[in-house]
Amino acid sequence: MFYFKRYFNEPRIEKDDNWGNSIYYLESNEDGGIIRQIEVYENGKKLKYSEDFIEDEFGFLSDQSIDLVEFEEFIITKENFEDQWK
């Protein structure tokens, strides 16, 4: 497994509520498929998706693989990911 943390500078607005920008935490397999995903927003909202909880009213587990070479600079430890998953 591989673990990544990536900041996205795109504010999210839900029902007139500005969530702000986000940090995505991703767990992927060796093919770049996303196993677990966490979205942490500036307003404190946190969304978590996995194969056991694929979607809700706000989003879903990515069905697109990532390019592991492109994401190399965003690698984090499993422990860092798990701290966010709690």
Protein Blocks (a to p, Z undefined) as FASTA:
>chain_A
ZZddddddddcdeehiaebjcdddddddfkopafbdcdddfkopacdddfklmbcfkbcc
dfbdcdfklmmmmgccfklmmmmmZZ
